[in-house]
Amino acid sequence: MRHILIATHGHIASGLKSALKLFLNKADDITVIDAYVGEADENYERDLELFLGGMQEGDEAYIFTDIKAGSVNQKVMAVLDGFDKRTVLVTNVNLPLLVGLLVEDDVKTPEEIKAMIEMAQPEVISLEALKKNHIFTTENDFF
């Protein structure tokens, strides 16, 4: 079984989950950790341990964080250190990457995940240059 956790600073994780539900209607099985949002979320390490503790033999966990050197990613890395079940940790998460992962329900190989990451990386772009080159001139050009 595939388990997905999005752990971020603030409400980014729940916002991504909301967008995935809107686009794909496939967000019910996603766990989120909105770190540093209130007293209950100050100790999100416990939530991470509960998420990992729910894994069975043969399950896979995909864990996404927002900032490579951020405190959330560091804490996830510390908890994963020595964890013996199959986990994939990806940082600098974005919506195109999550959509790519969730479009199909199958478990991904490490090579497939790497390819998905490589495809999602160029998605952070400035549209100003495209606008100046008249690639997108009206709102209808986007759709």
Summary of the structure (lengths in Angstrom):
residues: 143
radius of gyration: 16.8
end to end distance: 35.2
largest distance: 53.2
contacts: 375
relative contact order: 0.15
helix: 48%
strand: 17%
